[in-house]
């Protein structure tokens, strides 16, 4: 949770702990983990998924 509070990307177990703390229902959690997985991908991978200009670099 310290990473989240510092404005950095959390590890998945930290995100789980934060969602537990705020009592987020299980059916509402998948978008948080989808976003987290995309955020941890290397930039070229994200660019290819979204058709970005730097997809070739």
N, C-alpha and C positions, 0 to 999 in steps of 0.2 A: 504494500500500500504506500510505502514511502516513495516509490517511483512515480505512482499516480499523483500523489500530492506535490511532487516536484515538477510535474508537467512532462514527465518522460513516459515512454511506452511501458506498460506493465508486462510482466510475464503472465502466462495464462493462469497460473495458480494465484497470483496476486489479484487478477481480475475476478476470479471465482470468489475469493475472499471478500472483495469489495461488493460484489453482487449479493453475496450472503448477508453481509452487514446491512445493506439497504433493503433486504428482503424482496429482491426482484424475483418474480415468479419464473419457474423453469421455462414456460412457453415464451417468455419475452427475452430470454438470454441469447438465443442463436445470433441475432444481428450484432450483438456486442462482440462475439467471438469471430464472426465473419469479418468484421471491421478490423479486429486485432490481427487476424491472419493476413489480411491485405496490407496492413501497416508494417508488418515485419518482413514483407517480401522485398527483395532488392528492387531498386528503382526501375531498371530496364524491364523487369517482369511486369510491374504495374503499368508502365507505359504501353507495353504490348497489349495488355488487357483492355486498356481504355483508348487504344488507337492514338497514343500521344506522338508528338513529333520526334521525340528522342528514342523511339522504339528500336531503331537500328543501332544506337550507340551502346 
